[in-house]
């Protein structure tokens, strides 16, 4: 403001004797414009940190911290002394006993009390990828992110402890969903479901291998012994996934469907798993596997959805790095496959196929749409990083798309999630002045053990579930399904499509928030 107040005074003074002061006026205006133009736009340019006074739309550091704390609210098993979401208590301490194995620990996937191995493995893979790409700028949050990963991998090691068998689910989902009770009170059957050579499940096995391989890279320097355990297990689990091919949605259909049925098949996970094993081991066997099997495993398919079920896009972006940065020429095609995904997101190009709400949110489907927003934002920022390192751009039918453009799109999506939307609603619980108060989450919605030590029976909780009262326990950092195609959000607890959180929504967001927090000088 002071620049323009001075300018107004100057123009008034000079108008009294314009001919005399004209040269001085031009000089001062030139000086002033140079000063103003030297302030670049508030967007990170090619990954460089902007000047500290640049305007950041949000407190990305606060959002990052909360996005990681959320995982502590989803923990199953014996909770540690440093547990930060303190309304939670120990739960499911005899998991696995139905099959005489130890399956205590891991994560509840969403708002229920079942442990689904398929989305838990994907969550662990994406948390690991977030740390591998952006952990270097996470500072104090890096250790918290590592602990979130380890909570997942400790469980996955238990689930794969017996060669030729993977325990892929604990809990009868139908009976669990017929109750509305705290995990600490859980009395529904804790049935254990497994895959083996008689009942294969290549998608869940290969995703588990991907998670273990990715996490092995996270711990390579800080805990090399643990890292070696993870990568060795990843190798054997991937061999099992590839040797005994088949979908777990067939053999275990009554138990895993419709909850985490694999609709995209298992080929995408085999490609994805091989990509992570190649990255973790640098063994040529996996690069050769990708070269030989890539096309039959769907490398060139035009599916542009990346989430717990379909990994094709993630595999393309991951493998494009090998070509762009590591210069592995045999993976040249993956740059083109990755570019096709990017072009599908760019409005106005001939390749554009993505749908956006009037408020600008990427919209893939009505059920838990925000998972595609967070995963896509992460992929955009990660691919922008690879493009920048290799001094490359994306060409969308004559339209040049720069890394800066990809970062701008990702930032817009994250900003929408954090509150820059028509409702001014943050879709991360506990972040910002206005956020969902009635999320579809049993533990969050019912009184905590400290407030109500007595058991709340199976059906007794439905009175709370169907009520309009806000959840008494804030599940800090939980990202929920989000608004509909028209930016509407009713904040109804019964509306699981829009109001339920899930671990795989938060996992890729951790990486995106770390990048944005660093870019705006908040980390």
MARDRENBA-91981 format. One record per residue (C-alpha): residue number from 1; chain; x, y, z. Coordinates in nm, 3 decimals. Example, Ala and Ser with C-alpha at 12.3 -4.5 7.8 and 13.67 -1.06 7.14 Angstrom:
2
 pos unit       X       Y       Z
   1    A   1.230  -0.450   0.780
   2    A   1.367  -0.106   0.714
//
This chain:
523
 pos unit       X       Y       Z
   1    A   0.000   0.000   0.000
   2    A   0.281   0.246   0.084
   3    A   0.418   0.222  -0.272
   4    A   0.091   0.349  -0.418
   5    A   0.031   0.621  -0.156
   6    A   0.370   0.765  -0.240
   7    A   0.302   0.734  -0.612
   8    A  -0.025   0.927  -0.580
   9    A   0.149   1.208  -0.393
  10    A   0.428   1.214  -0.650
  11    A   0.190   1.241  -0.947
  12    A   0.000   1.524  -0.779
  13    A   0.322   1.718  -0.711
  14    A   0.464   1.666  -1.057
  15    A   0.144   1.766  -1.237
  16    A   0.213   2.122  -1.121
  17    A   0.531   2.133  -1.330
  18    A   0.518   1.836  -1.567
  19    A   0.781   1.940  -1.829
  20    A   1.044   1.999  -1.563
  21    A   0.986   1.677  -1.375
  22    A   0.900   1.439  -1.662
  23    A   1.247   1.273  -1.679
  24    A   1.241   1.225  -1.302
  25    A   0.891   1.081  -1.319
  26    A   0.988   0.818  -1.576
  27    A   1.294   0.726  -1.372
  28    A   1.091   0.683  -1.052
  29    A   0.814   0.487  -1.226
  30    A   1.077   0.258  -1.378
  31    A   1.235   0.206  -1.038
  32    A   0.897   0.137  -0.881
  33    A   0.790  -0.115  -1.145
  34    A   1.121  -0.298  -1.111
  35    A   1.065  -0.322  -0.736
  36    A   0.712  -0.454  -0.777
  37    A   0.794  -0.702  -1.051
  38    A   1.084  -0.842  -0.855
  39    A   0.823  -1.010  -0.632
  40    A   0.756  -1.337  -0.816
  41    A   0.430  -1.529  -0.795
  42    A   0.357  -1.731  -0.483
  43    A   0.426  -2.061  -0.658
  44    A   0.730  -2.279  -0.606
  45    A   0.938  -2.270  -0.922
  46    A   1.098  -2.599  -1.019
  47    A   1.112  -2.711  -0.660
  48    A   1.306  -2.414  -0.527
  49    A   1.192  -2.263  -0.201
  50    A   1.028  -1.924  -0.259
  51    A   1.119  -1.618  -0.061
  52    A   0.990  -1.659   0.298
  53    A   0.740  -1.373   0.270
  54    A   0.558  -1.532  -0.024
  55    A   0.194  -1.601   0.045
  56    A   0.109  -1.961   0.135
  57    A  -0.259  -2.049   0.113
  58    A  -0.239  -2.280   0.413
  59    A  -0.035  -2.395   0.707
  60    A   0.092  -2.702   0.524
  61    A   0.324  -2.792   0.810
  62    A   0.031  -2.816   1.051
  63    A  -0.163  -3.023   0.798
  64    A   0.140  -3.251   0.747
  65    A   0.176  -3.312   1.119
  66    A  -0.195  -3.391   1.151
  67    A  -0.200  -3.616   0.843
  68    A   0.057  -3.840   1.017
  69    A  -0.098  -3.828   1.367
  70    A  -0.415  -3.972   1.209
  71    A  -0.247  -4.311   1.167
  72    A  -0.216  -4.340   1.545
  73    A  -0.596  -4.323   1.567
  74    A  -0.619  -4.624   1.332
  75    A  -0.379  -4.846   1.525
  76    A  -0.485  -5.192   1.630
  77    A  -0.312  -5.393   1.902
  78    A  -0.107  -5.284   2.202
  79    A  -0.056  -4.908   2.192
  80    A   0.284  -4.760   2.284
  81    A   0.349  -4.519   2.570
  82    A   0.404  -4.231   2.326
  83    A   0.059  -4.272   2.165
  84    A  -0.062  -3.921   2.077
  85    A  -0.430  -3.990   2.006
  86    A  -0.502  -4.067   2.368
  87    A  -0.874  -4.147   2.348
  88    A  -0.776  -4.475   2.184
  89    A  -0.679  -4.780   2.393
  90    A  -0.544  -5.132   2.329
  91    A  -0.766  -5.348   2.110
  92    A  -0.779  -5.684   1.931
  93    A  -0.500  -5.832   2.146
  94    A  -0.579  -6.192   2.049
  95    A  -0.594  -6.140   1.670
  96    A  -0.467  -6.447   1.487
  97    A  -0.545  -6.691   1.767
  98    A  -0.820  -6.846   1.552
  99    A  -0.537  -6.990   1.338
 100    A  -0.274  -7.007   1.615
 101    A  -0.070  -6.721   1.471
 102    A   0.020  -6.377   1.603
 103    A  -0.162  -6.112   1.401
 104    A  -0.180  -5.845   1.671
 105    A  -0.114  -5.492   1.544
 106    A  -0.154  -5.323   1.208
 107    A  -0.423  -5.073   1.112
 108    A  -0.799  -5.061   1.092
 109    A  -0.852  -4.943   0.735
 110    A  -1.128  -4.689   0.789
 111    A  -1.423  -4.637   1.022
 112    A  -1.473  -5.002   1.116
 113    A  -1.275  -5.260   1.315
 114    A  -1.160  -5.499   1.042
 115    A  -0.798  -5.540   0.933
 116    A  -0.795  -5.571   0.554
 117    A  -0.449  -5.667   0.428
 118    A  -0.486  -5.533   0.075
 119    A  -0.550  -5.164   0.155
 120    A  -0.316  -5.184   0.456
 121    A  -0.030  -5.293   0.229
 122    A  -0.108  -5.015  -0.022
 123    A  -0.118  -4.760   0.262
 124    A   0.228  -4.877   0.370
 125    A   0.363  -4.858   0.014
 126    A   0.236  -4.503  -0.029
 127    A   0.360  -4.384   0.310
 128    A   0.700  -4.525   0.215
 129    A   0.695  -4.359  -0.128
 130    A   0.598  -4.030   0.038
 131    A   0.907  -4.054   0.262
 132    A   1.136  -4.169  -0.019
 133    A   1.045  -3.870  -0.237
 134    A   0.993  -3.597   0.024
 135    A   1.129  -3.730   0.355
 136    A   1.441  -3.520   0.305
 137    A   1.237  -3.205   0.375
 138    A   1.010  -3.345   0.649
 139    A   1.244  -3.248   0.934
 140    A   1.077  -3.325   1.269
 141    A   0.792  -3.515   1.102
 142    A   1.022  -3.769   0.937
 143    A   1.050  -3.985   1.249
 144    A   0.672  -3.978   1.296
 145    A   0.627  -4.088   0.933
 146    A   0.879  -4.370   0.982
 147    A   0.689  -4.489   1.289
 148    A   0.365  -4.492   1.089
 149    A   0.535  -4.706   0.823
 150    A   0.686  -4.942   1.079
 151    A   0.349  -5.000   1.245
 152    A   0.236  -5.129   0.905
 153    A   0.546  -5.332   0.816
 154    A   0.570  -5.498   1.160
 155    A   0.222  -5.634   1.096
 156    A   0.295  -5.732   0.733
 157    A   0.599  -5.929   0.854
 158    A   0.369  -6.121   1.091
 159    A   0.117  -6.178   0.811
 160    A   0.389  -6.328   0.586
 161    A   0.584  -6.519   0.853
 162    A   0.485  -6.864   0.718
 163    A   0.628  -6.927   0.367
 164    A   0.363  -6.992   0.104
 165    A   0.089  -6.833   0.316
 166    A  -0.026  -6.474   0.365
 167    A  -0.288  -6.383   0.623
 168    A  -0.486  -6.118   0.441
 169    A  -0.774  -6.028   0.674
 170    A  -0.871  -6.038   1.040
 171    A  -1.237  -5.994   1.124
 172    A  -1.569  -6.091   0.969
 173    A  -1.655  -5.771   0.784
 174    A  -2.028  -5.840   0.753
 175    A  -2.066  -5.909   1.126
 176    A  -1.840  -5.618   1.214
 177    A  -2.050  -5.381   1.004
 178    A  -2.366  -5.506   1.177
 179    A  -2.231  -5.351   1.499
 180    A  -2.142  -4.993   1.589
 181    A  -1.889  -5.040   1.867
 182    A  -1.548  -4.916   1.976
 183    A  -1.250  -5.133   1.877
 184    A  -1.171  -5.163   2.248
 185    A  -1.512  -5.330   2.303
 186    A  -1.504  -5.545   1.994
 187    A  -1.674  -5.882   2.039
 188    A  -1.750  -5.972   1.678
 189    A  -1.572  -6.281   1.533
 190    A  -1.201  -6.226   1.460
 191    A  -1.189  -6.482   1.182
 192    A  -0.859  -6.505   0.996
 193    A  -0.850  -6.537   0.618
 194    A  -0.543  -6.647   0.423
 195    A  -0.413  -6.704   0.073
 196    A  -0.185  -6.992  -0.028
 197    A  -0.112  -7.201  -0.338
 198    A  -0.464  -7.351  -0.321
 199    A  -0.632  -7.011  -0.277
 200    A  -0.402  -6.765  -0.457
 201    A  -0.420  -6.389  -0.424
 202    A  -0.161  -6.233  -0.650
 203    A  -0.289  -5.877  -0.606
 204    A  -0.267  -5.873  -0.226
 205    A   0.060  -6.071  -0.226
 206    A   0.228  -5.843  -0.482
 207    A   0.106  -5.531  -0.300
 208    A   0.246  -5.671   0.024
 209    A   0.578  -5.731  -0.156
 210    A   0.568  -5.370  -0.285
 211    A   0.507  -5.238   0.068
 212    A   0.793  -5.440   0.218
 213    A   1.031  -5.343  -0.064
 214    A   0.945  -4.972  -0.049
 215    A   0.976  -4.968   0.330
 216    A   1.313  -5.144   0.310
 217    A   1.445  -4.834   0.133
 218    A   1.302  -4.608   0.404
 219    A   1.499  -4.793   0.674
 220    A   1.810  -4.867   0.469
 221    A   2.030  -4.616   0.653
 222    A   1.853  -4.576   0.988
 223    A   1.796  -4.949   1.058
 224    A   1.990  -5.162   0.804
 225    A   1.910  -5.490   0.985
 226    A   1.535  -5.425   0.968
 227    A   1.571  -5.308   0.607
 228    A   1.733  -5.640   0.508
 229    A   1.455  -5.837   0.679
 230    A   1.198  -5.636   0.483
 231    A   1.363  -5.677   0.143
 232    A   1.426  -6.050   0.188
 233    A   1.061  -6.101   0.279
 234    A   0.953  -5.885  -0.017
 235    A   1.151  -6.108  -0.255
 236    A   0.992  -6.430  -0.130
 237    A   0.641  -6.282  -0.117
 238    A   0.671  -6.155  -0.475
 239    A   0.788  -6.498  -0.593
 240    A   0.476  -6.647  -0.432
 241    A   0.251  -6.381  -0.594
 242    A   0.396  -6.449  -0.939
 243    A   0.417  -6.828  -0.915
 244    A   0.062  -6.888  -0.792
 245    A  -0.137  -6.647  -1.005
 246    A  -0.497  -6.575  -0.925
 247    A  -0.722  -6.319  -0.762
 248    A  -0.810  -6.337  -0.395
 249    A  -1.151  -6.200  -0.495
 250    A  -1.227  -6.546  -0.633
 251    A  -1.118  -6.779  -0.354
 252    A  -1.214  -6.542  -0.070
 253    A  -1.506  -6.370  -0.240
 254    A  -1.762  -6.407   0.044
 255    A  -1.521  -6.240   0.289
 256    A  -1.334  -5.971   0.094
 257    A  -1.615  -5.861  -0.139
 258    A  -1.769  -5.612  -0.178
 259    A  -1.534  -5.438   0.069
 260    A  -1.196  -5.474  -0.103
 261    A  -1.275  -5.680  -0.409
 262    A  -1.004  -5.646  -0.671
 263    A  -1.181  -5.510  -0.978
 264    A  -0.867  -5.428  -1.177
 265    A  -0.724  -5.781  -1.156
 266    A  -0.380  -5.871  -1.025
 267    A  -0.165  -5.779  -1.326
 268    A  -0.121  -5.418  -1.214
 269    A   0.010  -5.530  -0.874
 270    A   0.262  -5.768  -1.034
 271    A   0.402  -5.483  -1.243
 272    A   0.396  -5.246  -0.943
 273    A   0.555  -5.504  -0.713
 274    A   0.830  -5.578  -0.966
 275    A   0.897  -5.204  -1.002
 276    A   0.945  -5.168  -0.627
 277    A   1.166  -5.478  -0.605
 278    A   1.378  -5.345  -0.888
 279    A   1.413  -5.017  -0.698
 280    A   1.490  -5.190  -0.367
 281    A   1.731  -5.460  -0.489
 282    A   1.879  -5.324  -0.814
 283    A   1.878  -5.688  -0.921
 284    A   1.855  -5.716  -1.300
 285    A   1.607  -6.001  -1.263
 286    A   1.327  -5.751  -1.189
 287    A   1.416  -5.515  -1.473
 288    A   1.412  -5.814  -1.704
 289    A   1.077  -5.925  -1.559
 290    A   0.932  -5.579  -1.634
 291    A   1.071  -5.584  -1.989
 292    A   0.933  -5.931  -2.063
 293    A   0.597  -5.899  -1.886
 294    A   0.521  -5.525  -1.894
 295    A   0.282  -5.529  -2.187
 296    A   0.089  -5.838  -2.077
 297    A   0.060  -5.688  -1.727
 298    A  -0.110  -5.379  -1.873
 299    A   0.169  -5.121  -1.889
 300    A   0.004  -4.939  -2.180
 301    A  -0.358  -4.954  -2.065
 302    A  -0.536  -4.620  -2.060
 303    A  -0.680  -4.651  -1.709
 304    A  -0.607  -4.326  -1.528
 305    A  -0.723  -4.410  -1.179
 306    A  -0.468  -4.470  -0.903
 307    A  -0.583  -4.605  -0.568
 308    A  -0.591  -4.912  -0.343
 309    A  -0.720  -5.131  -0.630
 310    A  -0.550  -5.011  -0.948
 311    A  -0.172  -4.951  -0.948
 312    A  -0.103  -4.911  -1.321
 313    A  -0.056  -4.532  -1.311
 314    A   0.168  -4.553  -1.005
 315    A   0.385  -4.815  -1.174
 316    A   0.415  -4.596  -1.485
 317    A   0.527  -4.292  -1.287
 318    A   0.769  -4.499  -1.076
 319    A   0.924  -4.668  -1.380
 320    A   0.944  -4.342  -1.575
 321    A   1.198  -4.225  -1.316
 322    A   1.427  -4.509  -1.420
 323    A   1.423  -4.374  -1.774
 324    A   1.423  -4.001  -1.694
 325    A   1.669  -3.992  -1.405
 326    A   1.857  -4.324  -1.412
 327    A   1.862  -4.327  -1.796
 328    A   1.745  -4.688  -1.830
 329    A   1.666  -4.672  -2.203
 330    A   1.465  -4.995  -2.208
 331    A   1.199  -4.821  -1.997
 332    A   1.156  -4.536  -2.247
 333    A   0.791  -4.629  -2.309
 334    A   0.698  -4.559  -1.948
 335    A   0.764  -4.189  -1.998
 336    A   0.499  -4.194  -2.272
 337    A   0.259  -4.395  -2.056
 338    A   0.309  -4.154  -1.765
 339    A   0.261  -3.854  -1.997
 340    A  -0.072  -3.996  -2.113
 341    A  -0.192  -3.998  -1.753
 342    A  -0.073  -3.640  -1.700
 343    A  -0.241  -3.520  -2.021
 344    A  -0.570  -3.676  -1.909
 345    A  -0.571  -3.434  -1.615
 346    A  -0.500  -3.112  -1.804
 347    A  -0.822  -2.925  -1.887
 348    A  -0.844  -2.789  -2.239
 349    A  -0.611  -3.037  -2.410
 350    A  -0.729  -3.290  -2.666
 351    A  -0.634  -3.571  -2.426
 352    A  -0.825  -3.435  -2.128
 353    A  -1.067  -3.683  -1.975
 354    A  -1.070  -3.590  -1.607
 355    A  -1.384  -3.453  -1.448
 356    A  -1.375  -3.161  -1.204
 357    A  -1.644  -3.019  -0.975
 358    A  -1.753  -2.655  -1.031
 359    A  -1.522  -2.565  -0.740
 360    A  -1.226  -2.734  -0.912
 361    A  -1.192  -3.068  -0.732
 362    A  -1.085  -3.373  -0.933
 363    A  -1.382  -3.607  -0.928
 364    A  -1.340  -3.977  -1.005
 365    A  -1.626  -4.143  -0.821
 366    A  -1.883  -4.079  -0.553
 367    A  -1.742  -4.329  -0.303
 368    A  -1.433  -4.200  -0.117
 369    A  -1.337  -3.967  -0.400
 370    A  -1.072  -3.788  -0.195
 371    A  -0.841  -4.091  -0.220
 372    A  -0.800  -4.013  -0.591
 373    A  -0.739  -3.646  -0.516
 374    A  -0.458  -3.723  -0.272
 375    A  -0.299  -3.998  -0.483
 376    A  -0.312  -3.787  -0.799
 377    A  -0.167  -3.483  -0.622
 378    A   0.121  -3.695  -0.497
 379    A   0.188  -3.837  -0.846
 380    A   0.183  -3.488  -1.000
 381    A   0.441  -3.356  -0.753
 382    A   0.656  -3.668  -0.784
 383    A   0.651  -3.663  -1.165
 384    A   0.727  -3.289  -1.159
 385    A   1.035  -3.376  -0.953
 386    A   1.151  -3.637  -1.208
 387    A   1.085  -3.401  -1.501
 388    A   1.281  -3.121  -1.332
 389    A   1.579  -3.348  -1.263
 390    A   1.587  -3.458  -1.626
 391    A   1.509  -3.111  -1.772
 392    A   1.205  -3.257  -1.947
 393    A   0.844  -3.149  -2.005
 394    A   0.521  -3.320  -2.106
 395    A   0.373  -3.264  -2.451
 396    A  -0.005  -3.298  -2.467
 397    A  -0.084  -3.281  -2.837
 398    A   0.100  -2.956  -2.896
 399    A   0.041  -2.814  -2.547
 400    A   0.360  -2.805  -2.343
 401    A   0.303  -2.888  -1.978
 402    A   0.586  -2.792  -1.745
 403    A   0.671  -2.926  -1.398
 404    A   0.555  -2.589  -1.264
 405    A   0.210  -2.649  -1.415
 406    A   0.190  -2.994  -1.254
 407    A   0.278  -2.843  -0.917
 408    A   0.013  -2.575  -0.962
 409    A  -0.255  -2.839  -1.030
 410    A  -0.148  -3.045  -0.728
 411    A  -0.144  -2.737  -0.504
 412    A  -0.494  -2.642  -0.614
 413    A  -0.622  -2.988  -0.527
 414    A  -0.458  -2.990  -0.183
 415    A  -0.580  -2.634  -0.116
 416    A  -0.936  -2.738  -0.202
 417    A  -0.907  -3.029   0.043
 418    A  -0.782  -2.791   0.314
 419    A  -1.065  -2.541   0.274
 420    A  -1.037  -2.343  -0.052
 421    A  -1.374  -2.462  -0.178
 422    A  -1.732  -2.331  -0.213
 423    A  -1.827  -2.451   0.137
 424    A  -1.504  -2.318   0.297
 425    A  -1.487  -2.664   0.455
 426    A  -1.162  -2.841   0.538
 427    A  -1.194  -3.209   0.456
 428    A  -0.916  -3.288   0.703
 429    A  -1.057  -3.333   1.053
 430    A  -0.902  -3.097   1.305
 431    A  -0.748  -2.866   1.044
 432    A  -0.886  -2.515   0.997
 433    A  -1.187  -2.346   1.157
 434    A  -1.450  -2.558   0.980
 435    A  -1.422  -2.931   0.928
 436    A  -1.655  -3.238   0.936
 437    A  -1.791  -3.307   1.284
 438    A  -1.982  -3.630   1.221
 439    A  -1.741  -3.859   1.043
 440    A  -1.832  -4.224   0.982
 441    A  -1.594  -4.374   1.239
 442    A  -1.690  -4.594   1.531
 443    A  -1.416  -4.499   1.776
 444    A  -1.445  -4.127   1.703
 445    A  -1.824  -4.118   1.737
 446    A  -1.869  -4.311   2.061
 447    A  -1.760  -4.193   2.409
 448    A  -1.399  -4.288   2.485
 449    A  -1.301  -4.550   2.743
 450    A  -1.188  -4.278   2.984
 451    A  -1.530  -4.108   2.964
 452    A  -1.738  -4.427   2.949
 453    A  -1.539  -4.721   3.093
 454    A  -1.835  -4.959   3.066
 455    A  -1.879  -5.173   2.755
 456    A  -2.099  -5.035   2.477
 457    A  -2.275  -5.334   2.321
 458    A  -2.290  -5.415   1.948
 459    A  -2.619  -5.249   1.861
 460    A  -2.623  -4.986   2.138
 461    A  -2.395  -4.761   1.936
 462    A  -2.638  -4.718   1.648
 463    A  -2.830  -4.456   1.847
 464    A  -2.516  -4.243   1.830
 465    A  -2.443  -4.336   1.469
 466    A  -2.784  -4.210   1.355
 467    A  -2.778  -3.896   1.569
 468    A  -2.685  -3.540   1.470
 469    A  -2.449  -3.492   1.764
 470    A  -2.085  -3.418   1.676
 471    A  -1.827  -3.690   1.736
 472    A  -1.687  -3.653   2.090
 473    A  -1.336  -3.772   1.991
 474    A  -1.159  -3.571   1.722
 475    A  -0.975  -3.805   1.485
 476    A  -0.708  -3.546   1.411
 477    A  -0.580  -3.546   1.053
 478    A  -0.842  -3.783   0.911
 479    A  -0.919  -3.710   0.546
 480    A  -1.270  -3.819   0.451
 481    A  -1.445  -3.909   0.125
 482    A  -1.532  -3.546   0.058
 483    A  -1.791  -3.354  -0.142
 484    A  -2.004  -3.477  -0.429
 485    A  -1.977  -3.380  -0.794
 486    A  -2.147  -3.048  -0.718
 487    A  -1.923  -2.955  -0.420
 488    A  -2.197  -3.048  -0.172
 489    A  -2.123  -3.214   0.160
 490    A  -2.400  -3.303   0.410
 491    A  -2.175  -3.403   0.707
 492    A  -2.391  -3.705   0.790
 493    A  -2.235  -3.989   0.991
 494    A  -2.434  -4.255   0.806
 495    A  -2.301  -4.134   0.469
 496    A  -1.990  -4.354   0.449
 497    A  -1.922  -4.255   0.086
 498    A  -1.857  -3.893   0.180
 499    A  -1.789  -3.904   0.555
 500    A  -1.561  -4.203   0.613
 501    A  -1.184  -4.165   0.650
 502    A  -0.933  -4.426   0.533
 503    A  -0.559  -4.482   0.573
 504    A  -0.500  -4.488   0.197
 505    A  -0.646  -4.137   0.162
 506    A  -0.386  -3.995   0.400
 507    A  -0.079  -4.192   0.291
 508    A  -0.005  -4.011  -0.040
 509    A  -0.112  -3.677   0.110
 510    A   0.179  -3.700   0.356
 511    A   0.425  -3.662   0.068
 512    A   0.230  -3.383  -0.102
 513    A   0.203  -3.181   0.220
 514    A   0.573  -3.226   0.295
 515    A   0.658  -3.082  -0.047
 516    A   0.421  -2.786  -0.009
 517    A   0.530  -2.709   0.349
 518    A   0.894  -2.702   0.241
 519    A   0.822  -2.503  -0.074
 520    A   0.660  -2.225   0.124
 521    A   0.932  -2.207   0.385
 522    A   0.727  -2.372   0.660
 523    A   0.970  -2.659   0.718
//
